[in-house]
Amino acid sequence: MKRIAVVFVLAILLPSILLAVMAVRSLRDQEIVVNSQRALFYQSACDSMAGDINLFMDDVRVFHGRLVEELVKREASETVTKDFSSFIQDSWSQALIGAVVTDSGQIVSPLPTESEAAASFLSENGDFLTNRRVVEVFEAPGLLNEQLKVVKEEKPKSGSSSSFLQKKISRSSAEDSAPQPVSVPAQRKVSIEEDRVLGYRFENRAMADEGEPIPAEEEAVAELAPAPSRKSEARPPSQMLTRNVMPMQQQQAQAPTTEMMKPVAPAPLSVENYSSSKWSAIRSEDLTRGQSEGAVGRIIDGELHVLLWKKAAALPGYTFWTELDMNIIEEDLSDLFRRSEWNDRKEEVSLALLDTGGDLVGQTVSGFSTDWTKPFVASEVGQILPRWEVAAYLVNPDLLDRSARIARLTIWLVILLLLGAVAAGTILILRSVNYEMRLASRKTDFVSNVSHELKTPLTSIRMFSELLENSPEIDAEKSAKYSGVISRESARLTRLINRLLDFSRLDRGEMKLNLESMDLAEFLRDTVETHRSPIEEAGFRLDAQISNEKEARVFGDRDALSQVVVNLISNAEKYAASGKEILVTMDFPSDERVRFAVHDRGKGIPRSVQRKIFEKFYRADDSIDSGIEGSGIGLALCRQIVELHGGTIQYSKREKGGSTFWVEIPLMDK
């Protein structure tokens, strides 16, 4: 038994537990992979939107340069330098104010007295434009290409007194890239075509900045780009800017590997969360030296100011500066997000654009609100819009957590079910093995008991046969007595052998019953009368109480049922010798069934063994030690015969002492 248990534990239980542990680890790894893939997917979306924004800002810069060239060619030099601010505001809806500065550092226009906007512009940027002060600026990298197409659009500027047509600018092919002449004053605007193809990503521009080889497909475009911008020097962390957001994936990336699946506590935004935007302390003359155009960003009192500058080839010695109207730019970029293809995933994620102060500019899911400092992933827009972020926010983060919890719970339930099945199988196997071992032990006892039962009558037969043979002068009385003993022992031996044969056939399922209609009451009376004489000779009183309230007709095998009744009466005779009373009864527990019982006044059967007495080879006591004849198959044989008749056999304790064995079988249908 111990050996079987050890083999089972090593061969089944331990591998099952190991597989369960591996399943849990695999689930955790799968969650990490799924989260990583989701993060990469959303990060790619943020990068793509940031690239779209930078391409749009490139269009703005290209349009600014061409607009300056057109104004210089169309207007007289004195006029264009003096009234540049008015021209740029009337011609371009995204321009806030314009300025013209000579190479010697003198501001030609605007004058502080022209407008409140001009006074504010000069107050903030005058010292920088005139090279009197070094300021901190975020210099945008060089343009990738300058291919534009002008498309007219009837959409007048809101609040403007001008009735001129707006024009939409979009990226097109090289053959359409020539500047369009302006025959009448018109207000124009750089906008994003809904169906245009974005051919180049903003980060690709870094190859030209770093002096790396340019791919062949970008070579023609790269030739149009102006000289690369100067690199910002590496700065210590104390001089680096921190981002306005702390992406959740960045927090998890900084967490230990073993803690990847646990919630990460919010980290301060300044902890290992530096912005890639680099500022430079520079004067305007150093900024514009050797280049024809550029763009810088300045953060003044927490607000971003984007300045574009252009040197017109037709009017040397002047630099034309334009500050963009960030309110209009924000509206255009907000419209970009509203029309994004990511609107189809509004139930899942919202892509949002945050400005320098971390405030919302636009998003793909209208009305969505959350803590904007804690996105799932985020990408910085770049130098031209420093500290601006394109961030992805999970619309329903609890749904993802709930899905993960459901998956974990499902796996745990499956594992527990499997372990439960293994445990149940273990119990069943151990019980089966234990039963088989007990059955083997009973078979051994059965062989001993049967050997004893066979040996006893054979010994008597042999002994009295030898007495008759060796005593030729024996009187007739003794001869008859000896012959009677031989006859009784022979009958006993015959009954034992027949019982063994019947049990063997029943156990193999080979015994066939000869079923017929029979009156159970009459059958019981006949059986009792047949066995009354030997029972009463043994000193017992055998009575029968057979109910006559209705006919007890059953469909049964007379010989088989007779064997059941005889076995029960024989057991009562053997185990109830002290009571000397046996009673056979019959009644009707229901309209469909009839019950007969054999009662005695013996010592009864202990409660601990009552459930086992109908098992094969089981005996409540050993026949050899107790002196009571029996092989342990009588009640098992009775149970099998009764069950073949569609009935049941049970034991119950008799009132005032003794035992009752009752058999219940169905009545025949009328």
Buried (B, 14 or more C-beta within 10 A) or exposed (E): EEEEBEEBEEEBBEEBBEEBEEBBEEBBEEBBEBBBEBBEEBBEBBBBBBBBBBBBBBBBBBBBBBBBBBBBBBBEEEEBBBBBBBBBBBBBBBBBBBBBBEEEEEBBBBEBEBBEBBBBBBEBBBBBBBBEEBBEBBBBBBBBBBBBBBEEBEBBBEEEEBEBBBBBBBBBEEEEBEBBEBEEEBBBBBBBBEEEEBBBBBBBBEBBEEEEEBEEEBEEBBEBBBEBBBEBEEEEEEEBBBBBBBBBBBBBEEBEEEEBBEEBEEBEBEEEBEBEBBBBEBBBBEBBEEBBBBBBBBBEEEEBBBBBBBBBEEBEEBBBBBBBBBEBBBBBBBBBBEEBEBBEBBEBBBBBBBBBEBEBBBBBBEEBEBEBBBBBBBBBBBBBBBBBBBBBBBBEEEEBEEEBEEBBEEBBEEBEEBBEEBEEBBEEBBEEBEEEEBBEEBEEBBEBBBEBBBEBBEEBBEEBBEBBEEEEEEEEEEBEEBEEBBEBBBEBBEBBEEBBEBBEEBBEEEBEBEBEEBEBBEBBBEBBEEBBEEBEEEEBEBEBEBBEEEEBBBBBBBEBBBBBBBBBBBBBBBBBBEBBBBBBBBBBEEEEBBBBBBBBBBBBBEEEEBEBBBBBBBBBEBBEEEEBBBBBBBBBBBBBBBEBBEBBBBBBEBEEBBBBBBBBBBBBEE
